[in-house]
Amino acid sequence: MDKVVATAAEAVADVPDGASLAVGGFGLSGVPNVLIGALYERGVGGLSVVSNNCGAMDTGLAVLLAAGRIGRVTGSYIGGNKEFARQYLSGEIELELIPQGTLAERLRAGGAGIPAFYTPAGVGTQVADGGLPWRYDGQGGVAVASPAKEVREFEGTDYVLERGIRTDFALVRAAKGDRHGNLVFSKSTRNFNPLAAMAGKITIAEVEELVEPGGIDPDAVHLPGIFVQRVVALTPGQAADKKIEQRTVSS
C-alpha cells in the first residue's frame, strides 16, 4: 500500500519511447515539472501527450517539446507557445485540438471506464464534420485531417460522439498526498490534474507535501488513491518553485 518512490527518476524509469501520457496542469498551475524533467533526462522521445496545453515559456511540457521529444499532442489550448506553433505548421508535430470541456470529459470518461459519450460541443463545426488539420505537410498543405464523427439526435438536439481517453502513463502534481496515493489539489490545479490521473493506466503523482495515511480528512480527498500507482515527495525547494506566466501588479 505504500506507493512512495524515492526519486522522480525512479518513478519514470519504465516510460518507453512512444508512450502515451496524460499530463496535468492548467496554464502554469499544477504542472508536474519535476516528473517532466526526469523524463527529459531519460531521453525518451516519440511521446503522445494529452494535456490542456503543451507548456509555456521554458517550463513544463515545453521542455520536452523544444527537445523534439513529442510527436503528437491532444489538447485544447496552444496559444502563446511559439515553438509549438512552429513545429505544428512545419509538419513536425501532430495536433488534435479539442474543445476544453470535451477534453476534460474524455479524460474523466476514460478513467471511469466509459468508452464514449455524446456532447453538443462542436456540432456543426469541423470538430464533428472532420477536416481539422492534425498534421501539416510543411508546404502549407494538410497531410492528415481529422475524420468525421458520428452525430446523433436526442430530443431534437444534435450531439457528437466523443471517445474516452486512456493513456499508458499519467503525470500529475498535487498540493498534498499520502502514502496510499490519496491526493488533494489546490485551486485551479484541480481543473485537469484529477482527470489526467484517472486516465492513466499507471499514474505518477509528485506531491508538495507528503503525509502519513490518515493525515488527510477523507472528506477532503479530491482523488482517491485507487487511481494512483506511484507517489514522489518533492523537496521544499521543488515545491516552492512555481512560475508566473504574466505577472500583474498594482501601482
C-alpha positions as CSV (number, residue, x, y, z in Angstrom):
1,M,0.0,0.0,0.0
2,D,3.0,2.3,0.4
3,K,3.3,3.9,-3.1
4,V,6.1,6.3,-2.4
5,V,9.0,6.1,-4.8
6,A,12.4,7.6,-3.7
7,T,13.1,9.7,-6.7
8,A,11.4,11.1,-9.8
9,A,13.9,9.3,-12.0
10,E,12.9,6.0,-10.5
11,A,9.2,6.8,-10.9
12,V,9.5,7.3,-14.6
13,A,12.2,4.7,-15.3
14,D,9.9,2.4,-17.2
15,V,8.3,5.1,-19.5
16,P,9.4,3.9,-23.0
17,D,9.8,5.8,-26.3
18,G,6.4,6.2,-28.0
19,A,4.4,6.1,-24.7
20,S,1.2,8.0,-24.4
21,L,1.0,10.4,-21.4
22,A,-1.8,12.3,-19.8
23,V,-0.3,15.3,-18.1
24,G,-2.0,17.5,-15.5
25,G,-1.8,21.3,-15.2
26,F,-3.7,24.4,-16.2
27,G,-1.5,27.1,-17.7
28,L,1.5,27.1,-15.3
29,S,-0.6,25.8,-12.3
30,G,-0.2,22.3,-11.1
31,V,2.3,21.2,-13.8
32,P,4.3,18.1,-12.8
33,N,7.6,19.9,-13.7
34,V,9.9,17.5,-11.7
35,L,8.5,14.4,-13.3
36,I,8.7,16.0,-16.8
37,G,12.3,17.0,-16.0
38,A,13.1,13.4,-15.1
39,L,11.6,12.2,-18.4
40,Y,13.7,14.8,-20.2
41,E,16.9,13.5,-18.5
42,R,16.0,9.9,-19.5
43,G,15.9,11.0,-23.2
44,V,12.7,9.3,-24.1
45,G,11.0,10.5,-27.3
46,G,8.2,10.0,-29.8
47,L,5.7,10.7,-27.0
48,S,2.0,11.2,-27.5
49,V,0.8,13.7,-24.9
50,V,-2.7,14.5,-23.7
51,S,-2.8,17.8,-21.8
52,N,-4.8,21.0,-21.7
53,N,-1.8,22.9,-23.0
54,C,1.8,22.0,-24.0
55,G,3.8,24.1,-21.7
56,A,4.7,27.8,-21.7
57,M,7.9,29.7,-21.8
58,D,10.6,27.2,-20.9
59,T,8.7,25.2,-18.4
60,G,6.5,22.1,-18.2
61,L,6.0,20.2,-21.4
62,A,7.7,23.0,-23.3
63,V,11.0,21.3,-22.2
64,L,10.1,18.1,-24.0
65,L,8.7,20.0,-26.9
66,A,11.8,22.1,-27.5
67,A,13.9,18.9,-27.4
68,G,11.8,17.3,-30.2
69,R,10.6,14.5,-27.8
70,I,6.8,14.9,-28.5
71,G,5.3,13.5,-31.7
72,R,1.6,14.1,-31.0
73,V,-0.5,16.4,-28.8
74,T,-4.1,16.1,-27.8
75,G,-5.1,19.4,-26.2
76,S,-7.4,22.4,-26.1
77,Y,-5.0,25.4,-25.9
78,I,-1.7,26.1,-27.7
79,G,-1.8,29.9,-27.6
80,G,1.4,31.7,-26.6
81,N,3.7,28.8,-27.4
82,K,5.7,30.0,-30.4
83,E,7.8,26.8,-30.6
84,F,4.6,24.7,-30.7
85,A,3.2,26.8,-33.5
86,R,6.4,26.5,-35.5
87,Q,6.6,22.7,-35.1
88,Y,2.9,22.3,-35.9
89,L,2.9,24.5,-39.0
90,S,6.1,22.9,-40.3
91,G,4.7,19.4,-40.0
92,E,7.0,18.3,-37.2
93,I,4.2,17.5,-34.7
94,E,0.6,16.3,-34.9
95,L,-2.1,18.1,-33.0
96,E,-5.7,17.0,-32.2
97,L,-7.3,20.2,-31.0
98,I,-10.4,19.6,-28.8
99,P,-12.9,21.9,-27.0
100,Q,-11.7,22.3,-23.5
101,G,-14.8,20.8,-21.8
102,T,-14.8,17.9,-24.2
103,L,-11.1,17.2,-23.4
104,A,-11.9,17.2,-19.7
105,E,-14.8,14.8,-20.1
106,R,-12.9,12.5,-22.4
107,L,-10.2,12.1,-19.7
108,R,-12.8,11.5,-17.0
109,A,-14.8,9.1,-19.1
110,G,-11.7,7.1,-19.9
111,G,-10.8,6.8,-16.3
112,A,-14.3,5.8,-15.3
113,G,-14.4,3.0,-17.9
114,I,-16.8,4.8,-20.2
115,P,-15.7,4.2,-23.8
116,A,-17.6,7.1,-25.4
117,F,-20.3,9.8,-24.8
118,Y,-22.4,12.3,-26.7
119,T,-22.0,16.1,-26.4
120,P,-23.4,19.1,-28.2
121,A,-20.0,20.8,-28.2
122,G,-18.6,21.0,-31.7
123,V,-21.8,20.1,-33.6
124,G,-21.9,21.9,-37.0
125,T,-18.2,22.6,-37.0
126,Q,-15.1,20.7,-38.2
127,V,-14.9,19.1,-34.7
128,A,-17.8,17.0,-35.8
129,D,-17.7,17.2,-39.6
130,G,-14.0,16.5,-39.9
131,G,-11.3,18.4,-41.8
132,L,-9.3,19.9,-38.9
133,P,-5.6,19.8,-39.8
134,W,-4.0,17.3,-37.5
135,R,-0.7,17.5,-39.3
136,Y,0.6,19.9,-42.0
137,D,3.0,18.9,-44.7
138,G,5.4,21.7,-44.2
139,Q,4.5,23.3,-47.5
140,G,1.2,24.9,-46.4
141,G,-0.9,21.9,-47.1
142,V,-2.7,19.4,-44.8
143,A,-1.1,16.0,-44.6
144,V,-3.5,14.5,-42.1
145,A,-7.0,15.8,-41.3
146,S,-9.4,14.8,-38.6
147,P,-12.1,12.3,-39.6
148,A,-15.9,13.0,-39.3
149,K,-17.6,11.8,-36.1
150,E,-20.9,10.3,-35.5
151,V,-23.7,12.8,-34.9
152,R,-27.0,11.6,-33.4
153,E,-30.2,13.4,-32.5
154,F,-31.6,13.3,-29.0
155,E,-34.9,15.0,-28.3
156,G,-34.5,17.4,-31.2
157,T,-30.9,18.3,-30.5
158,D,-27.8,17.0,-32.3
159,Y,-24.9,15.6,-30.4
160,V,-21.4,14.4,-31.5
161,L,-19.9,11.1,-30.3
162,E,-16.6,11.6,-28.5
163,R,-14.4,8.8,-27.2
164,G,-12.9,8.4,-23.7
165,I,-9.2,8.7,-23.4
166,R,-6.8,6.2,-21.8
167,T,-3.1,6.6,-21.7
168,D,-0.1,4.4,-20.8
169,F,1.0,6.8,-18.1
170,A,-0.2,9.9,-16.3
171,L,1.9,12.6,-14.6
172,V,0.2,14.9,-12.1
173,R,1.1,17.3,-9.3
174,A,-0.8,17.6,-6.0
175,A,-0.6,20.0,-3.1
176,K,-0.8,17.1,-0.7
177,G,-0.7,13.4,-0.8
178,D,-0.4,10.4,1.4
179,R,1.5,7.1,1.1
180,H,-1.7,5.4,-0.3
181,G,-1.9,7.9,-3.2
182,N,-4.8,9.9,-1.9
183,L,-4.4,13.4,-3.3
184,V,-5.5,17.0,-2.7
185,F,-5.2,19.7,-5.3
186,S,-5.0,23.5,-4.8
187,K,-7.5,25.8,-6.5
188,S,-7.1,25.8,-10.4
189,T,-4.6,23.0,-10.3
190,R,-7.7,20.8,-9.8
191,N,-9.0,21.7,-13.2
192,F,-7.2,18.9,-15.1
193,N,-4.9,17.0,-12.7
194,P,-7.6,14.7,-11.3
195,L,-8.9,13.9,-14.7
196,A,-5.4,13.2,-16.2
197,A,-4.7,11.0,-13.2
198,M,-7.9,9.0,-13.8
199,A,-7.0,8.4,-17.5
200,G,-3.5,6.9,-16.9
201,K,-3.0,3.2,-16.6
202,I,0.0,4.0,-14.4
203,T,-0.3,7.3,-12.7
204,I,2.6,9.0,-11.0
205,A,2.0,12.0,-8.7
206,E,4.5,14.5,-7.4
207,V,3.3,16.0,-4.2
208,E,4.3,19.2,-2.5
209,E,3.5,17.8,1.0
210,L,3.6,14.1,1.8
211,V,1.6,13.0,4.9
212,E,1.1,9.6,6.5
213,P,-2.2,7.7,5.9
214,G,-4.9,9.3,7.9
215,G,-3.3,12.7,7.6
216,I,-5.9,13.8,5.0
217,D,-9.5,14.0,6.1
218,P,-11.4,11.6,3.9
219,D,-13.9,14.3,3.0
220,A,-11.0,16.5,1.8
221,V,-9.7,13.9,-0.7
222,H,-10.0,15.1,-4.3
223,L,-8.7,12.0,-5.9
224,P,-8.7,8.6,-4.2
225,G,-5.5,6.5,-4.2
226,I,-7.1,3.8,-6.3
227,F,-6.1,5.9,-9.3
228,V,-2.5,6.5,-8.3
229,Q,0.3,3.9,-8.5
230,R,3.4,6.0,-7.6
231,V,4.0,9.0,-5.3
232,V,7.1,11.2,-5.3
233,A,7.6,13.7,-2.5
234,L,9.1,17.0,-3.6
235,T,11.8,18.8,-1.7
236,P,10.8,22.2,-0.2
237,G,12.7,23.9,-3.0
238,Q,10.9,21.9,-5.7
239,A,7.5,22.5,-4.1
240,A,8.1,26.3,-3.9
241,D,9.3,26.6,-7.5
242,K,6.2,28.0,-9.2
243,K,6.4,30.1,-12.3
244,I,4.2,33.1,-13.2
245,E,3.3,33.4,-16.9
246,Q,2.1,37.0,-16.8
247,R,2.9,38.9,-13.7
248,T,0.4,41.7,-13.0
249,V,0.9,44.1,-10.1
250,S,-0.9,47.3,-9.0
251,S,0.9,50.6,-8.9
